[in-house]
């Protein structure tokens, strides 16, 4: 096997900023991933760049991730945390690592915090834990939204029977390869039009002016890491649903990705700004907020909402291209953000509810909670549980870091579990293998008070970053 050798230019082309992070990344990869292929390493570096907060607890990759996270000017804290954490509900606490609960406790000591909850898929992140829900008063926390603003799910259910997938597997695989692009920085040579690209925010907010062209070229692309586009089978479990579907099985398309380079740039810029103007103690510094009665806070709110709408447009573009191939419209579509902030009412007051890796689950609201590349996902209807701030999990949640998942698995074992479940994988890697995730059935059991299961989605042809 050829010895791994990386060049700084390759990382710059990927989107890595000039500076010591490039040298650190090259050294770490050549030392710890010397038996991996160039493609595998570049894919992993792209994932770290897209979502550095997911790697900060990794024993090896944290050295790269921390360099990528916005840093404030080193000034002494001038805002104290409250002495005690506000009470909050934890769902599935026995399966949630201590680090995630510690992070949530710190978030609930913020002077602007007024409520919170921790979902059963929660795991440690950066600032607010992934799976954390936090309500604040007149304050928006960029890192409580996350790097991938508007990361979301979108499900299209088609009239074709499930057998269509088996009868046309090769053409379905080709369709997934042709209709979207995966990986950090990927762009289409020929762009498509969408009204979101004409939004006035691209002119009114200076930061966004230089991002409009990139957003145009990335419209309809997907991310790296755990992002996917996949065909599968939906099983509607009863006739009493608001989708107009009868009980039974349908062919479906499910996608998971966010706002691409647009959202990542917005997150980085305003996180750094918040950390410089809202100086918190070290343990809470990445929970810095922007007040919504300041220009910076208003700008971030507008930019965040634009990024969320852009993420939605990316999904719709992918689904539209595939529906056009089938020459039909979906029978139903279900979609939801899970990295976002909303204005909602709590105890009679308007608050900002941040859901960093959590699904909106107000009464009657539909959403999708995915499993893994072999485990089922669930179409759910929210029950409006106040203790969860009208939220539910956004997936199964990781139980192994990416480095640990790679070390614990093998390509042979992955192929065996894919074959056992009748799943064809295009791209992907050991870091996203099913063993990296919690048992989705246990996660769903922990949130029966939060959502009602309306249907199940079983993946069959999965496309992720890589070949």
Secondary structure, DSSP 8 states (H G I E B T S, - for coil): -------HHHHHHHT--SSHHHHHHHHHHHHHSTTS-HHHHHHHHHHHHH-GGGSTT-TTTHHHHHHHS---------B---SS----EESSGGGS-HHHHHHHHHHTTSTTEEEEEEEEEEE--SSS-EEEEEEESSEE-HHHH-SSTT-EEEEEEESS-THHHHHTHHHHHHHHHHH---STT---SS----GGGG-THHHHSHHHHTTHHHHHHHTT---STT-EEEEEEEEE--S--TT---SEEEEEEEEEE--HHHHHHHHHHHHHHHHHHS-B-GGGGGG--EETTSHHHHHHHHHHHHHHHHHHHHHHHHHHHHHHHHTS--SEEEEEESEEEEEEEETTEEEEEEEETEEE--TT-EEEE---SSS-EEEEEE---GGGTSEEESSS-BSS-HHHHHHH--HHHHHHHHHHTT-EEES--GGGSGGGB--HHHHHHTTTTTEEEEEEEEEEEEE-S--
